[in-house]
Amino acid sequence: MVKQDVGYVGGQLGLLWFDVQIVTFRSPRCVYRRNGHQLGELSVRGGEPGAGYSLVLDAARKTNDAVLYQRAVEIALQSRSGDSAVQAARAWQLAQPTSREANRYLLQIFVALNRLADSAEPLTRELDLTPATEQAAFISRIPGVYPRVVDKKLAADVVQGVLTKYLPLARTGAQSWVAIGRLRLAAGDAAAALDAAQRAQAVNPQAEGAAVLALEIMDPKQPQAETLVLTYLANKQVSTPVPQVRMGYARALLDMQRYAEASEQLQKIVADVPAFAEAWLVLGALQVQDNQLALADKSLKQYLALTQDLAASDEKRRGQTQAFLSLAQVAEKQRDFAAQIRGGEGGGELAGGGGGDGEDDQRVAKGVAERGGSMDIGGELDIAQVVRVSSGGVDGGSNFRIPADQVDGLELGREELGQRHPERAGTEDGGGGEREIRHAGFSPCG
């Protein structure tokens, strides 16, 4: 029995020794990764980020671990050491040349440091690493990489240099020129931006990007920008123009107090895309202003019908409130306050979206109607106010969104349209007195 026990123990010890040898043979990389990382983190927590950065970066180099490279970059950024962040990202990129994550970090760091000339190399590499089918989408997002740079002209020059080889290509030419145009416009060079938009439309007349850019540029001093928009909207090869583009054009016309033309564009939108709710709201407001009361009543009720089943939101509440106020004004002009009150109380065609939003809106409409127009709601309808509401808010407006099939790609930033032209504020005489149309404060394509 003793001999058997000794043999058993010896066998177990042998197996243990064998297991230890396997662990010892396979673990140095894992052990170094764990120890280097832990020591580095302890140094950072102990108030020595420089030592911690060095330990983590050394561990990353010896293990070729992307997680450790990323952590080294983060430590450097947290310590506000731009050069160290560049060093770590560069080491990561050299160790893993096909890593898009490493390249993105390097690109973003260069931009954050305003080393714009240096950003050309990782931007070029990112385009090379992007599949051909996704390059157009990525190019469309490039302006969002440079939103807060100091030298915006240099940023535009750098990007145009990188995109040079993509400009003649049918699949990327239009997007490339639009990206360049946005950066030129951000740099304050409207003429160069307009030239880029024209080149983009020449490459692909069906692409809405050039028209959207032209809407940003559109100004009485730049009449060719409006020509670009009209060319897109009139293009027979575009079966149904993107409604946001036509809506943006209608808003621009309202901004310039060209109400009849704006109404024509809105009528085309509701004819082509009857479910486009905000067009009904703005059209109804214009019809109230022009005393087309029956048409206004129909348009505003259509807006309420389209929005009543939408989820509760501030945008819905503002839009419905404006619609009810406009309907109340219709009733005031028709001297039919009782009908307006019945519509609010009975639900019917004026029913809101359910819950608190609809009830609040009805109370607003009833309050105006009950006062027989004595409540001061601004005299003639303020179209700019309606447009702000339909755009997503009184104060902020909203950003045009490129269709989803064009935005799959690198999440490097958010492309935002430039601010409109505040100098366009003005007044004109009409109807019952001075009719003020203030600058709407929205981006062109809602």
Secondary structure, DSSP 8 states (H G I E B T S, - for coil): -HHHHHHHHHHHHHHHHHHHHHHHHH-HHHHHHHHHHHHHHHHHHTT-HHHHHHHHHHHHHHHT-HHHHHHHHHHHHHTT-HHHHHHHHHHHHHHSTT-HHHHHHHHHHHHHTT-HHHHHHHHHHHHHHS-GGGHHHHHHHGGGGSSS-S-HHHHHHHHHHHTGGGTT-TTTHHHHHHHHHHHHHHTT-HHHHHHHHHHHHHH-TT-HHHHHHHHHH-BTTBHHHHHHHHHHHT-TT-SS--HHHHHHHHHHHHHTT-HHHHHHHHHHHHHH-TT-HHHHHHHHHHHHHTT-HHHHHHHHHHHHHHHTTS---HHHHHHHHHHHHHHHHHHHHHT-HHHHHHHHHH-GGG--SSHHHHHHHHHHHHHHHHTTT-S-S-SS--HHHHHHHHTT-SSS-------GGG--S------------GGG-EEEEETTEEEEE------TT-
